[in-house]
Amino acid sequence: MKKLLLFGLALALSVCSYSQRSYTIKDIKTAQAPSQKIIVNTESFEKTPAFTKTLDSSSPLKGTDIVTIINLGQGTRNYSYGLYDGPRSTVWANDDLNAVTNIHRETDSTYSGNLAYDLSLDNGQTFENNIRIYESTISGGYYNTDAVRYPNSAIYNPEGNIDPANAWFAFFAPNLDGSNGGSWGGYSYGIANLVNHDDTSKHLKASHGNFFQYIPEAFTITTLGATWVVDPSMDWTSGGIYTENLIINQGTFIDNDYVYEEWLFPAPMTGTGYVYDEKIAFAPDGITGYISLLGNNEEIPFSTNAVYPIVHKTTDGGNTWEDAVCIQLGGPDGIYEVIWYLTDEQIAELFEPPVPERDEIVYTTAYEHDIVVDALGNLHIGVIIGVAGAEPYSIVTAEYSFAAFDIYTLDGGITWYGAFLGSCKTFRGIFGNCDVDNHINASITTDGLKVFITWLDTQLEGVEENNQPDVYARGYDLATNCLSGDNAGADLPNNVTAYSAGMNQAYFATTSHYTLTVGDQYIIPIVYEDFDPLNPSSIVQFKYIQDFSYTDEDFIWSSITLPCFVCIESLENNKTFVSQNFPNPFNNTSVVTVNLKKASELSLEVFNLTGQKVYEINNGKVVAGSHTLTIDASNLSSGVYFYTVYAGAVKVTKKMIIY
């Protein structure tokens, strides 16, 4: 009943005329955006202030089985997974090959500018570690000029192949050739055969002209075999100026190697001045994809001084990209779940009286995110969201005032929704001169029907920084509109590392873009760094969590404010997809999204409990693709109704409530 009342209030607010009142945020804990990535000639560290590592069994655990953790390879320093801007593509899994990979730099005992990876071909049960795939050989400067940092990687497996000898591991990393001022500017890239470890390639590309190459944070391989790399063009020859362009590298697999084409992609950030984070991902078809950026381009007036997602979409495999779509989080046109995730009591704790109305609060994302694209070509953004702080582009980080979300669309990017996944206690961890926030990751099943979000949080009593993190996870089943619950059946995320060897020390944990499906289990490959937090320049031991998984039975929590994505019946016959109406319950209008595999007659009829037809929509014959049907309930009485969507020979019936 409470949710019904809140939802009614939200609808009433949305139709009222809007004028924003000024309000004041209390003097509470906030976090600033990290500085632009700093050019370094050396990797010097200051010791982190001492803190006590405890395994406090009274910490607020969210329910987990104790996971099994094994050693992978070793790397030099905690920079492999670190440096401000969240996770890169370092862990990758492939269901057809039963493969898991983890890329990292080698240690100083060999040379820290080399690259190696860890490889499993039995679903992560055993690994061959520290396989060298790139050797730095060009001397010059403090380091070799082809010494690499912060690598990205993925597996290319040709369609239909199940033999690892015919599959390849592709990598792409920045190097220290100095062609963009200071140390940076070069790219190093190549491939390695999954079986013949001597079959590798090595290519170098320096900054040139207006291509100010830096540190790419977006990398993927599509199911069609294309690689994509996104890097903001930062001119460090002039002191670190964002040129208002992204550098796109698109690779094509030719003669057992990747050949890249590079071009500039306009992406102005007139608010923040540069891009905080960038990601790229494609749907299972390899055709529909998105570039997602975090920043502020001053296109959303309500979001002044806030950070928000800015996305570009392609529907032709990346040949063309649509203009930017900016996602508004708060305000009268904001996302319902974002506007309502804080309680009235929390709002009163954050603001000086008189407290603002809910649709007057400015919300912001944090400074890192991750994305996946589902089976219908719809984007899911895993991101931390909180109240915008008093300082420009800051976020309020008072305990449990910010939260992990899946921000997603049902109609290809026209309308945006939010799935609230869980609140966070702590925000930023500091290890030497390397910062890490909640390090949020997004993963998806190979068929694109289940999405998983993981993040880091330190929930120890009395600990204020995210320096002793556990991994938290939540899954979303697109077919049933259900979120996973914890092992106690509560509407909460799982604490993955509770009571395990990684408890309170799962530093920089990163997940694979794809999950593994083994029997009835959806296994999320997770790797974290084990190192001495008081001496982060020490050798890093990579740790693999073997057996954290979900099954269909774990998806038990549904919400009336969370629109059902598709119905199970339609998924099984692979003909059409019909969403639950959203919002539901409602008292004005509600929408139903239908995705057609082929051109069909499309109509919708609404019936009351006596079977009388009281409303209908007839769109006639429509083309294949996504269609939105709007139900107008202004002339209908409160009560329970059923609506039936007719799409050719397919008929789907669902229940809705009008209040």
C-alpha positions as CSV (number, residue, x, y, z in Angstrom):
1,M,0.0,0.0,0.0
2,K,2.8,2.4,0.8
3,K,4.3,1.9,-2.7
4,L,0.9,2.6,-4.2
5,L,0.6,5.9,-2.3
6,L,4.1,6.9,-3.2
7,F,3.5,6.1,-6.8
8,G,0.4,8.1,-6.9
9,L,2.2,11.0,-5.3
10,A,4.9,10.8,-7.9
11,L,2.3,10.9,-10.7
12,A,0.6,13.8,-9.2
13,L,3.9,15.7,-9.0
14,S,4.7,15.0,-12.6
15,V,1.6,16.7,-13.8
16,C,2.0,19.8,-11.6
17,S,3.6,22.9,-12.9
18,Y,7.3,22.9,-11.9
19,S,9.4,25.6,-10.3
20,Q,12.5,24.7,-8.5
21,R,13.1,26.1,-5.0
22,S,16.5,26.7,-3.7
23,Y,17.7,24.2,-1.0
24,T,20.8,23.7,1.0
25,I,22.7,20.5,1.5
26,K,24.0,20.0,5.0
27,D,27.7,19.9,5.7
28,I,28.1,16.2,5.2
29,K,30.5,13.9,3.5
30,T,31.0,14.4,-0.2
31,A,33.5,13.2,-2.9
32,Q,35.0,15.3,-5.7
33,A,35.6,14.0,-9.2
34,P,39.1,12.6,-9.5
35,S,41.6,14.9,-11.2
36,Q,42.4,14.2,-14.8
37,K,44.7,11.2,-15.2
38,I,48.1,12.5,-14.4
39,I,51.1,11.7,-16.6
40,V,53.8,9.9,-14.6
41,N,57.3,9.1,-15.5
42,T,57.7,6.9,-12.5
43,E,55.4,4.9,-10.3
44,S,56.2,6.3,-6.9
45,F,53.9,5.6,-4.0
46,E,53.2,7.1,-0.6
47,K,52.1,4.6,2.0
48,T,48.4,4.5,2.8
49,P,47.6,5.7,6.3
50,A,47.5,2.7,8.6
51,F,44.1,1.0,9.2
52,T,43.1,-2.1,11.0
53,K,42.1,-5.1,8.9
54,T,39.5,-7.1,10.7
55,L,37.2,-10.0,9.9
56,D,34.2,-8.7,11.8
57,S,31.5,-11.3,11.8
58,S,29.0,-8.8,13.0
59,S,29.3,-6.7,9.8
60,P,26.0,-6.4,7.9
61,L,26.4,-9.4,5.6
62,K,23.8,-9.9,2.8
63,G,23.9,-13.6,2.6
64,T,26.3,-15.8,0.6
65,D,27.8,-19.2,0.3
66,I,31.5,-19.2,1.1
67,V,33.2,-19.0,-2.3
68,T,36.3,-20.8,-3.4
69,I,39.2,-18.6,-4.3
70,I,42.4,-19.6,-6.2
71,N,45.6,-17.9,-7.2
72,L,46.1,-16.6,-10.8
73,G,49.2,-14.9,-12.0
74,Q,51.1,-12.0,-10.4
75,G,51.5,-8.4,-11.5
76,T,53.5,-5.3,-10.5
77,R,51.8,-2.9,-8.2
78,N,48.1,-2.2,-7.8
79,Y,47.9,-0.1,-10.9
80,S,46.9,-3.0,-13.0
81,Y,43.2,-2.7,-12.1
82,G,43.4,0.8,-10.7
83,L,44.0,4.5,-11.7
84,Y,40.8,6.4,-10.9
85,D,38.4,5.5,-13.6
86,G,37.0,2.1,-12.7
87,P,37.3,-1.3,-14.3
88,R,38.6,-1.9,-17.8
89,S,38.1,-5.1,-19.9
90,T,40.7,-7.2,-18.1
91,V,38.6,-10.4,-17.4
92,W,36.8,-12.2,-20.2
93,A,34.8,-15.4,-20.5
94,N,33.6,-17.4,-23.4
95,D,30.9,-20.1,-23.0
96,D,31.6,-22.0,-26.2
97,L,35.2,-22.5,-25.2
98,N,34.7,-22.9,-21.4
99,A,37.3,-20.2,-21.3
100,V,38.2,-17.5,-18.7
101,T,41.1,-15.0,-19.2
102,N,42.7,-12.4,-17.1
103,I,45.3,-9.9,-18.5
104,H,47.9,-8.1,-16.4
105,R,51.4,-6.6,-16.5
106,E,54.3,-8.8,-15.5
107,T,56.3,-8.3,-12.3
108,D,59.6,-6.4,-11.9
109,S,61.4,-9.8,-11.7
110,T,60.9,-10.0,-15.5
111,Y,59.8,-6.5,-16.7
112,S,56.7,-4.6,-15.6
113,G,56.3,-3.2,-19.2
114,N,55.5,-6.7,-20.5
115,L,52.0,-8.3,-20.7
116,A,50.9,-11.7,-19.6
117,Y,47.6,-13.4,-19.1
118,D,46.0,-16.2,-17.2
119,L,44.0,-18.8,-19.1
120,S,41.4,-21.4,-18.1
121,L,39.8,-23.8,-20.6
122,D,37.7,-25.7,-18.0
123,N,35.3,-23.0,-16.8
124,G,37.7,-21.5,-14.3
125,Q,38.6,-24.7,-12.4
126,T,42.3,-24.6,-13.3
127,F,44.5,-22.0,-14.9
128,E,47.7,-21.7,-16.8
129,N,49.1,-18.5,-15.4
130,N,51.5,-15.8,-16.5
131,I,51.5,-16.6,-20.2
132,R,53.6,-13.8,-21.8
133,I,51.9,-12.3,-24.8
134,Y,53.8,-9.0,-25.2
135,E,57.4,-8.2,-24.6
136,S,58.7,-4.6,-24.3
137,T,62.0,-4.3,-26.1
138,I,62.5,-0.6,-27.2
139,S,64.7,1.2,-24.7
140,G,64.5,5.0,-24.1
141,G,63.6,7.3,-21.2
142,Y,62.9,6.1,-17.7
143,Y,61.0,3.1,-19.0
144,N,61.1,1.4,-22.4
145,T,59.1,3.5,-24.9
146,D,57.0,0.4,-25.7
147,A,56.4,-0.4,-22.0
148,V,52.6,-0.9,-21.5
149,R,50.2,0.1,-18.8
150,Y,46.4,-0.5,-18.1
151,P,45.6,-3.2,-20.7
152,N,42.2,-4.2,-22.1
153,S,41.5,-7.6,-23.6
154,A,38.9,-10.1,-24.9
155,I,38.6,-13.4,-26.6
156,Y,37.8,-13.7,-30.3
157,N,36.1,-17.0,-31.0
158,P,34.9,-17.4,-34.6
159,E,31.2,-18.2,-34.9
160,G,30.5,-21.9,-34.4
161,N,34.0,-22.8,-33.2
162,I,34.5,-24.9,-30.1
163,D,38.3,-25.6,-30.6
164,P,40.5,-23.3,-28.5
165,A,43.3,-23.7,-31.1
166,N,41.1,-21.7,-33.5
167,A,40.4,-18.9,-31.0
168,W,42.5,-15.8,-30.2
169,F,43.1,-13.5,-27.2
170,A,43.2,-9.9,-28.3
171,F,44.8,-7.1,-26.3
172,F,45.0,-3.3,-26.5
173,A,47.0,-1.1,-24.1
174,P,48.6,2.4,-23.9
175,N,52.4,2.6,-23.9
176,L,55.0,5.1,-22.8
177,D,56.3,6.3,-26.1
178,G,55.9,10.0,-25.2
179,S,54.2,11.0,-28.4
180,N,51.4,12.9,-26.5
181,G,53.7,14.8,-24.2
182,G,55.3,13.5,-21.0
183,S,55.2,9.8,-21.0
184,W,52.1,8.8,-22.8
185,G,50.8,8.7,-26.4
186,G,51.3,5.3,-27.9
187,Y,49.1,2.2,-28.3
188,S,50.3,-1.4,-28.2
189,Y,48.0,-4.1,-29.5
190,G,48.1,-7.6,-30.9
191,I,46.8,-11.1,-30.4
192,A,47.8,-14.5,-29.0
193,N,46.5,-17.9,-29.9
194,L,44.8,-19.6,-27.0
195,V,46.7,-22.9,-27.5
196,N,49.9,-22.0,-29.3
197,H,51.3,-19.4,-27.0
198,D,54.2,-18.6,-29.3
199,D,51.8,-17.4,-32.0
200,T,51.5,-13.8,-31.1
201,S,51.6,-10.4,-32.8
202,K,52.8,-7.0,-31.6
203,H,51.9,-3.6,-33.1
204,L,52.6,0.0,-32.1
205,K,50.8,3.2,-33.0
206,A,52.0,6.7,-31.9
207,S,49.8,9.8,-31.4
208,H,49.6,11.8,-34.6
209,G,48.0,15.0,-35.9
210,N,44.9,15.6,-33.8
211,F,44.9,12.1,-32.4
212,F,46.1,12.6,-28.9
213,Q,46.1,9.0,-27.7
214,Y,46.0,8.4,-24.0
215,I,44.6,5.6,-21.8
216,P,41.6,3.8,-23.4
217,E,39.0,2.5,-20.9
218,A,36.5,1.1,-23.4
219,F,37.2,-2.1,-25.2
220,T,35.0,-5.0,-26.5
221,I,34.8,-7.7,-29.1
222,T,31.5,-8.3,-30.8
223,T,30.0,-11.7,-31.6
224,L,30.9,-10.9,-35.3
225,G,34.5,-10.5,-34.3
226,A,35.0,-6.8,-34.5
227,T,37.1,-5.1,-31.8
228,W,36.2,-1.6,-30.6
229,V,38.3,0.8,-28.6
230,V,37.2,4.2,-27.2
231,D,39.7,6.8,-25.8
232,P,39.1,10.5,-25.1
233,S,41.5,12.6,-27.1
234,M,43.5,14.4,-24.4
235,D,46.2,16.9,-25.6
236,W,48.9,16.6,-23.0
237,T,51.3,18.5,-25.2
238,S,49.3,21.6,-24.1
239,G,48.8,20.6,-20.5
240,G,45.9,18.1,-20.6
241,I,43.2,19.6,-22.8
242,Y,40.2,17.5,-23.9
243,T,39.8,18.2,-27.6
244,E,36.0,17.5,-27.5
245,N,36.6,14.3,-29.5
246,L,36.8,10.6,-28.8
247,I,39.3,8.4,-30.6
248,I,37.7,5.4,-32.0
249,N,39.7,2.3,-33.1
250,Q,37.8,-0.4,-34.9
251,G,39.6,-3.7,-35.6
252,T,38.9,-6.2,-38.3
253,F,40.3,-9.8,-38.1
254,I,42.3,-10.3,-41.2
255,D,44.9,-13.1,-41.8
256,N,44.9,-14.2,-38.1
257,D,45.5,-10.7,-36.8
258,Y,43.6,-7.5,-36.1
259,V,43.9,-4.5,-38.4
260,Y,42.6,-1.2,-36.9
261,E,41.0,1.8,-38.5
262,E,41.2,5.0,-36.3
263,W,39.0,8.1,-36.5
264,L,37.8,11.0,-34.3
265,F,34.2,11.1,-32.9
266,P,32.8,14.5,-31.7
267,A,31.8,14.3,-28.0
268,P,31.8,17.8,-26.4
269,M,31.8,18.1,-22.6
270,T,31.3,21.8,-22.1
271,G,30.3,21.2,-18.4
272,T,32.8,18.9,-17.0
273,G,35.5,19.8,-19.5
274,Y,36.4,16.2,-20.2
275,V,35.0,12.7,-20.1
276,Y,35.1,11.0,-16.7
277,D,34.5,7.5,-18.0
278,E,33.8,5.8,-21.3
279,K,32.5,2.3,-22.2
280,I,31.3,0.5,-25.4
281,A,29.2,-2.7,-25.7
282,F,27.2,-4.6,-28.3
283,A,24.1,-6.8,-28.3
284,P,24.4,-10.6,-28.9
285,D,23.7,-9.9,-32.6
286,G,26.8,-7.8,-32.9
287,I,24.8,-5.1,-34.7
288,T,23.2,-2.9,-32.1
289,G,25.7,-1.2,-29.8
290,Y,26.2,1.8,-27.5
291,I,29.0,4.1,-26.5
292,S,28.3,5.4,-23.0
293,L,30.1,8.4,-21.5
294,L,29.9,10.0,-18.0
295,G,30.2,13.7,-18.0
296,N,28.2,16.9,-18.5
297,N,27.6,18.5,-21.9
298,E,25.1,21.1,-20.6
299,E,22.3,19.5,-22.6
300,I,20.1,18.9,-19.5
301,P,19.3,22.2,-17.7
302,F,18.1,20.5,-14.5
303,S,21.4,18.7,-14.2
304,T,23.7,21.7,-13.9
305,N,26.9,20.7,-12.0
306,A,25.9,17.0,-12.1
307,V,27.3,14.1,-13.9
308,Y,25.0,11.9,-16.1
309,P,25.2,9.2,-18.8
310,I,25.5,10.4,-22.4
311,V,25.0,7.6,-24.9
312,H,25.4,7.1,-28.7
313,K,23.7,4.2,-30.4
314,T,24.4,2.2,-33.6
315,T,22.0,-0.1,-35.3
316,D,24.3,-1.1,-38.2
317,G,27.3,-2.6,-36.5
318,G,29.1,0.7,-35.9
319,N,29.1,2.0,-39.5
320,T,27.0,5.0,-38.2
321,W,26.3,6.3,-34.7
322,E,23.3,8.3,-33.6
323,D,23.4,11.7,-31.9
324,A,23.9,11.8,-28.2
325,V,21.1,11.0,-25.8
326,C,21.5,12.5,-22.3
327,I,19.8,10.5,-19.5
328,Q,18.2,12.8,-16.9
329,L,18.3,11.2,-13.5
330,G,16.2,13.6,-11.3
331,G,13.7,16.3,-11.7
332,P,10.1,16.2,-13.1
333,D,11.3,14.2,-16.1
334,G,13.7,12.1,-14.2
335,I,13.8,8.3,-13.5
336,Y,11.2,7.2,-11.0
337,E,13.3,4.7,-9.1
338,V,16.1,7.3,-8.7
339,I,13.6,10.0,-7.4
340,W,12.2,7.5,-4.8
341,Y,15.2,5.5,-3.6
342,L,15.8,7.7,-0.6
343,T,13.4,7.6,2.3
344,D,11.8,10.8,3.7
345,E,14.1,10.4,6.8
346,Q,17.2,10.3,4.6
347,I,16.2,13.4,2.7
348,A,15.7,15.2,6.0
349,E,19.2,14.1,7.1
350,L,20.8,15.4,3.9
351,F,19.1,18.8,3.5
352,E,18.6,21.9,5.7
353,P,14.9,22.7,6.3
354,P,12.8,23.3,4.4
355,V,13.8,20.1,2.6
356,P,13.2,20.0,-1.2
357,E,10.4,18.1,-2.9
358,R,11.6,14.9,-4.4
359,D,11.5,16.2,-8.0
360,E,13.6,19.2,-7.0
361,I,16.6,17.2,-6.0
362,V,19.5,17.0,-8.4
363,Y,21.0,13.6,-8.7
364,T,24.4,12.6,-10.1
365,T,26.3,9.5,-11.1
366,A,29.6,8.7,-9.7
367,Y,32.7,8.8,-12.0
368,E,32.8,5.2,-13.3
369,H,30.3,2.9,-14.8
370,D,30.0,-0.3,-17.0
371,I,27.5,-1.3,-19.6
372,V,26.0,-4.4,-21.4
373,V,23.4,-4.7,-24.2
374,D,20.7,-7.2,-23.9
375,A,19.0,-9.6,-26.3
376,L,16.6,-6.9,-27.6
377,G,19.4,-4.4,-28.2
378,N,18.6,-2.4,-25.1
379,L,21.3,-0.8,-23.0
380,H,21.9,-1.5,-19.3
381,I,24.2,0.9,-17.3
382,G,25.6,-0.3,-14.0
383,V,26.4,2.9,-12.1
384,I,26.5,4.5,-8.6
385,I,23.9,7.3,-8.1
386,G,23.7,9.8,-5.3
387,V,22.6,13.4,-4.5
388,A,24.7,16.0,-6.3
389,G,26.9,17.8,-3.8
390,A,27.2,21.6,-3.2
391,E,30.5,21.7,-5.1
392,P,30.3,21.3,-8.9
393,Y,30.4,17.6,-10.0
394,S,30.6,16.2,-6.5
395,I,28.5,13.5,-5.0
396,V,27.1,13.2,-1.5
397,T,28.7,10.1,0.1
398,A,27.1,10.0,3.6
399,E,26.5,6.4,4.6
400,Y,23.8,4.6,2.6
401,S,22.8,7.8,0.8
402,F,24.1,6.6,-2.6
403,A,23.3,3.4,-4.3
404,A,24.0,1.0,-7.2
405,F,21.6,1.0,-10.1
406,D,20.9,-0.6,-13.4
407,I,19.8,2.3,-15.6
408,Y,18.2,0.7,-18.7
409,T,15.8,1.2,-21.6
410,L,13.0,-1.0,-23.0
411,D,12.6,0.9,-26.3
412,G,16.0,1.4,-27.7
413,G,16.9,4.5,-25.7
414,I,13.7,6.6,-25.8
415,T,12.6,6.0,-22.3
416,W,14.8,5.2,-19.3
417,Y,14.1,3.2,-16.1
418,G,16.1,2.4,-13.0
419,A,16.5,-0.9,-11.1
420,F,17.6,-0.1,-7.5
421,L,20.1,-2.7,-6.5
422,G,21.4,-1.7,-3.1
423,S,22.7,1.2,-1.0
424,C,26.4,1.7,-0.3
425,K,28.1,2.6,3.0
426,T,31.4,3.8,1.7
427,F,32.5,5.3,-1.6
428,R,36.3,5.8,-2.2
429,G,39.3,3.8,-1.2
430,I,42.8,5.3,-1.3
431,F,45.9,3.1,-1.7
432,G,49.0,5.1,-2.0
433,N,48.4,7.6,-4.8
434,C,45.8,5.3,-6.4
435,D,42.1,5.9,-5.8
436,V,39.3,3.5,-6.4
437,D,35.6,4.1,-5.9
438,N,33.0,1.4,-5.9
439,H,34.4,-0.2,-9.0
440,I,31.1,-1.1,-10.4
441,N,30.9,-3.8,-13.2
442,A,28.2,-5.2,-15.5
443,S,28.1,-8.7,-16.8
444,I,25.5,-10.5,-19.0
445,T,24.8,-14.1,-20.1
446,T,25.7,-15.0,-23.7
447,D,22.1,-15.1,-24.7
448,G,21.6,-11.5,-23.4
449,L,18.7,-12.4,-21.0
450,K,20.3,-12.0,-17.6
451,V,22.2,-9.0,-16.3
452,F,24.5,-8.9,-13.3
453,I,25.9,-5.9,-11.5
454,T,28.8,-6.1,-9.0
455,W,30.4,-3.4,-6.9
456,L,32.7,-2.9,-3.9
457,D,31.7,-1.6,-0.5
458,T,33.2,-1.6,2.9
459,Q,30.4,-2.1,5.4
460,L,32.5,-2.6,8.6
461,E,31.3,-0.7,11.5
462,G,33.4,2.4,12.2
463,V,35.2,2.3,8.9
464,E,34.5,5.4,6.8
465,E,36.5,4.7,3.6
466,N,36.2,1.9,1.1
467,N,39.6,0.5,2.0
468,Q,38.4,-2.9,3.2
469,P,35.9,-3.9,0.5
470,D,33.7,-6.9,-0.1
471,V,32.2,-7.7,-3.5
472,Y,28.4,-7.2,-3.7
473,A,26.3,-8.5,-6.5
474,R,22.8,-8.4,-7.8
475,G,21.2,-10.1,-10.8
476,Y,18.2,-9.1,-13.0
477,D,16.3,-11.7,-15.1
478,L,14.8,-9.9,-18.1
479,A,12.3,-12.7,-18.8
480,T,10.6,-12.6,-15.4
481,N,11.1,-9.0,-14.3
482,C,12.8,-10.3,-11.1
483,L,15.9,-9.3,-9.2
484,S,17.9,-11.8,-7.3
485,G,17.6,-11.9,-3.5
486,D,20.3,-12.8,-1.0
487,N,20.6,-16.4,0.3
488,A,18.3,-15.6,3.2
489,G,15.6,-14.6,0.7
490,A,15.8,-10.9,1.5
491,D,15.4,-8.1,-1.1
492,L,19.2,-7.4,-0.9
493,P,22.3,-7.9,-2.8
494,N,24.7,-10.8,-2.1
495,N,27.9,-10.2,-0.3
496,V,30.1,-12.4,-2.5
497,T,33.2,-12.6,-0.4
498,A,31.6,-12.9,3.1
499,Y,33.7,-15.2,5.4
500,S,35.9,-16.1,2.5
501,A,39.6,-15.5,2.0
502,G,38.6,-12.3,0.2
503,M,36.5,-10.9,3.0
504,N,37.3,-7.2,3.6
505,Q,40.1,-7.3,1.1
506,A,38.7,-7.9,-2.4
507,Y,40.7,-4.9,-3.8
508,F,39.8,-3.6,-7.3
509,A,37.5,-6.6,-8.0
510,T,36.6,-6.9,-11.7
511,T,34.2,-9.2,-13.5
512,S,33.9,-10.6,-17.0
513,H,31.7,-8.9,-19.6
514,Y,30.1,-12.4,-20.2
515,T,29.2,-14.9,-17.6
516,L,29.6,-18.7,-17.9
517,T,26.5,-21.0,-18.0
518,V,27.3,-24.4,-16.5
519,G,24.3,-26.6,-16.1
520,D,21.7,-24.5,-14.2
521,Q,24.3,-22.1,-12.9
522,Y,25.2,-18.6,-14.2
523,I,28.7,-18.2,-13.0
524,I,30.2,-14.7,-12.8
525,P,34.0,-14.8,-13.2
526,I,35.4,-12.4,-10.7
527,V,39.1,-11.5,-10.2
528,Y,40.5,-9.2,-7.5
529,E,43.9,-8.0,-6.4
530,D,45.6,-9.2,-3.3
531,F,48.3,-6.9,-2.1
532,D,49.6,-5.2,1.0
533,P,47.4,-2.1,1.3
534,L,50.0,-0.4,3.5
535,N,52.6,-0.9,0.7
536,P,50.7,-0.8,-2.6
537,S,53.9,-0.8,-4.6
538,S,54.4,-4.4,-3.6
539,I,53.7,-7.3,-6.0
540,V,50.0,-8.0,-6.7
541,Q,48.6,-11.5,-6.5
542,F,45.5,-11.9,-8.7
543,K,42.7,-14.0,-7.1
544,Y,39.9,-15.8,-8.9
545,I,36.6,-16.5,-7.4
546,Q,35.6,-19.8,-8.9
547,D,32.1,-20.5,-8.0
548,F,29.9,-17.5,-7.3
549,S,26.8,-18.1,-9.3
550,Y,23.0,-17.7,-9.6
551,T,20.3,-20.1,-10.7
552,D,16.8,-19.3,-12.0
553,E,15.4,-19.9,-8.5
554,D,17.4,-17.0,-7.1
555,F,15.4,-14.4,-9.0
556,I,12.5,-13.9,-6.6
557,W,12.0,-10.1,-6.1
558,S,9.8,-8.1,-8.4
559,S,8.6,-4.5,-8.0
560,I,5.5,-2.7,-9.2
561,T,7.7,0.2,-10.2
562,L,10.0,-2.0,-12.2
563,P,8.6,-2.8,-15.7
564,C,8.6,-6.4,-16.7
565,F,10.9,-6.7,-19.7
566,V,9.5,-9.7,-21.6
567,C,7.2,-12.6,-21.0
568,I,8.6,-16.1,-20.8
569,E,6.1,-17.5,-23.3
570,S,7.3,-15.1,-25.9
571,L,10.9,-15.8,-25.3
572,E,10.3,-19.5,-25.7
573,N,8.6,-19.3,-29.1
574,N,11.1,-16.6,-30.2
575,K,8.4,-14.7,-32.1
576,T,7.6,-11.6,-30.2
577,F,8.3,-9.9,-26.9
578,V,5.7,-8.1,-24.8
579,S,6.5,-6.1,-21.7
580,Q,4.4,-5.7,-18.5
581,N,2.7,-2.3,-18.7
582,F,4.6,0.4,-16.9
583,P,3.8,2.0,-14.5
584,N,1.6,-0.6,-12.8
585,P,-0.6,0.3,-10.9
586,F,-1.4,3.6,-12.6
587,N,-4.2,6.1,-12.8
588,N,-3.5,8.0,-16.0
589,T,-1.5,6.4,-18.8
590,S,0.7,3.3,-18.9
591,V,2.8,1.9,-21.7
592,V,3.4,-1.6,-23.1
593,T,6.5,-2.3,-25.2
594,V,6.2,-4.9,-28.0
595,N,9.2,-6.1,-30.0
596,L,8.3,-7.9,-33.3
597,K,10.5,-10.3,-35.1
598,K,8.6,-9.7,-38.3
599,A,6.0,-7.3,-39.7
600,S,2.6,-8.2,-38.1
601,E,-0.9,-6.9,-37.3
602,L,-0.6,-5.3,-33.9
603,S,-3.4,-4.5,-31.5
604,L,-4.2,-4.3,-27.8
605,E,-7.5,-4.9,-25.9
606,V,-8.3,-4.3,-22.3
607,F,-11.0,-6.3,-20.4
608,N,-12.5,-5.9,-17.0
609,L,-13.1,-8.8,-14.5
610,T,-16.4,-9.7,-16.1
611,G,-14.7,-10.2,-19.5
612,Q,-16.1,-7.0,-21.0
613,K,-13.8,-5.2,-23.5
614,V,-13.4,-1.6,-22.2
615,Y,-10.6,-0.3,-24.3
616,E,-8.6,-1.1,-27.4
617,I,-5.7,0.0,-29.6
618,N,-5.4,-1.1,-33.2
619,N,-2.2,-0.2,-35.0
620,G,-2.9,-2.3,-38.1
621,K,0.1,-3.8,-39.8
622,V,3.4,-2.6,-38.5
623,V,7.0,-3.3,-39.3
624,A,9.4,-5.5,-37.4
625,G,11.0,-3.9,-34.4
626,S,10.1,-2.1,-31.2
627,H,6.6,-0.5,-30.7
628,T,5.1,1.3,-27.7
629,L,1.4,1.1,-27.0
630,T,0.0,3.7,-24.6
631,I,-3.0,2.7,-22.5
632,D,-5.2,5.7,-21.6
633,A,-7.1,5.0,-18.4
634,S,-8.7,8.4,-17.9
635,N,-12.2,6.9,-18.6
636,L,-11.7,3.7,-16.6
637,S,-12.7,3.0,-13.0
638,S,-10.3,1.8,-10.4
639,G,-9.8,-1.9,-10.3
640,V,-8.1,-5.0,-11.8
641,Y,-8.0,-5.4,-15.6
642,F,-6.5,-7.7,-18.1
643,Y,-4.9,-6.6,-21.4
644,T,-4.2,-8.8,-24.4
645,V,-1.7,-8.0,-27.1
646,Y,-2.3,-9.5,-30.5
647,A,0.7,-9.7,-32.8
648,G,0.0,-11.8,-35.8
649,A,-0.6,-15.3,-34.5
650,V,0.8,-14.5,-31.1
651,K,-1.5,-13.6,-28.2
652,V,-0.2,-12.5,-24.8
653,T,-2.4,-11.6,-21.8
654,K,-1.2,-9.7,-18.7
655,K,-2.9,-8.2,-15.6
656,M,-2.8,-4.5,-14.7
657,I,-4.2,-2.3,-11.9
658,I,-5.9,1.1,-12.1
659,Y,-6.3,3.1,-8.9
